[in-house]
Amino acid sequence: MGGVLVGEAYSYEAILVNTGAINAPFKLIPPTTAHGSCFTFQPQQGIVPRNGILPIQIFFSSSTLGEFEEEFHFNVAECPKPVTLTIR
């Protein structure tokens, strides 16, 4: 993420990649941490097409200072464990 200013809003993009031969429906597991609540994902659920990609927007705004590492988890159909996106 780099340096951010307290009270400012930021926007980022992540690319979800599906290298499989079937569509991959996904859904964000809502975060429960203090820093996790500073993030919004759009879309929070959807389908990554087979052998395709889907960009998602990540919006961030915080009123606290300091370094952090936050893990976000997505349930993906046919995947035994949630997929993790780490933001630092």
C-alpha positions as CSV (number, residue, x, y, z in Angstrom):
1,M,0.0,0.0,0.0
2,G,2.8,2.4,0.7
3,G,2.4,5.5,2.9
4,V,-1.1,6.8,3.6
5,L,-2.4,9.8,5.4
6,V,-4.9,9.6,8.3
7,G,-8.4,10.5,7.2
8,E,-7.7,10.3,3.4
9,A,-9.5,7.8,1.2
10,Y,-7.6,5.5,-1.1
11,S,-8.5,3.1,-3.9
12,Y,-6.6,0.1,-5.1
13,E,-7.2,-2.8,-7.5
14,A,-6.6,-6.5,-7.1
15,I,-6.9,-9.1,-9.8
16,L,-8.6,-12.4,-9.0
17,V,-7.2,-15.1,-11.3
18,N,-8.9,-18.4,-12.1
19,T,-6.6,-20.9,-13.9
20,G,-9.2,-23.7,-13.6
21,A,-11.5,-25.1,-16.3
22,I,-14.7,-24.1,-14.5
23,N,-16.1,-20.8,-13.3
24,A,-15.2,-19.9,-9.7
25,P,-17.9,-18.2,-7.7
26,F,-16.4,-16.3,-4.7
27,K,-17.6,-14.4,-1.7
28,L,-15.7,-12.2,0.8
29,I,-15.8,-13.4,4.4
30,P,-16.5,-10.1,6.3
31,P,-13.5,-9.0,8.3
32,T,-13.8,-8.7,12.1
33,T,-10.7,-6.8,13.0
34,A,-10.3,-3.1,13.6
35,H,-8.2,-2.5,10.5
36,G,-10.3,-4.9,8.5
37,S,-13.3,-2.6,8.9
38,C,-11.3,0.2,7.2
39,F,-11.5,-1.7,3.9
40,T,-14.4,-2.1,1.4
41,F,-14.3,-4.5,-1.6
42,Q,-16.3,-4.1,-4.8
43,P,-17.6,-6.6,-5.7
44,Q,-17.8,-8.6,-2.5
45,Q,-19.0,-11.6,-4.4
46,G,-19.2,-12.7,-8.0
47,I,-17.8,-15.2,-10.4
48,V,-14.3,-15.4,-11.8
49,P,-14.6,-17.0,-15.3
50,R,-12.8,-20.2,-16.2
51,N,-9.3,-19.4,-17.3
52,G,-10.0,-15.8,-16.7
53,I,-9.5,-12.8,-14.4
54,L,-11.8,-10.4,-12.5
55,P,-10.5,-7.1,-11.1
56,I,-11.9,-6.0,-7.8
57,Q,-11.7,-2.5,-6.3
58,I,-10.4,-2.1,-2.7
59,F,-11.2,1.2,-0.9
60,F,-9.4,2.1,2.3
61,S,-9.7,4.9,4.8
62,S,-8.3,5.0,8.3
63,S,-8.1,7.2,11.4
64,T,-5.2,5.4,13.0
65,L,-1.5,5.5,12.5
66,G,1.1,2.7,12.2
67,E,2.1,-0.2,10.2
68,F,-0.3,-3.2,9.8
69,E,-0.9,-6.4,8.0
70,E,-4.4,-7.5,7.3
71,E,-5.6,-10.8,5.8
72,F,-8.9,-11.0,3.9
73,H,-10.5,-14.3,3.1
74,F,-12.7,-15.3,0.3
75,N,-14.8,-18.5,0.0
76,V,-14.4,-20.0,-3.5
77,A,-16.6,-22.8,-4.7
78,E,-14.9,-26.1,-5.1
79,C,-11.9,-24.8,-3.0
80,P,-11.4,-26.7,0.3
81,K,-9.9,-23.6,2.1
82,P,-10.7,-19.9,1.8
83,V,-8.4,-17.9,-0.5
84,T,-6.3,-15.3,1.4
85,L,-5.5,-11.7,0.2
86,T,-2.8,-10.0,2.5
87,I,-2.5,-6.2,2.5
88,R,0.4,-4.5,4.2
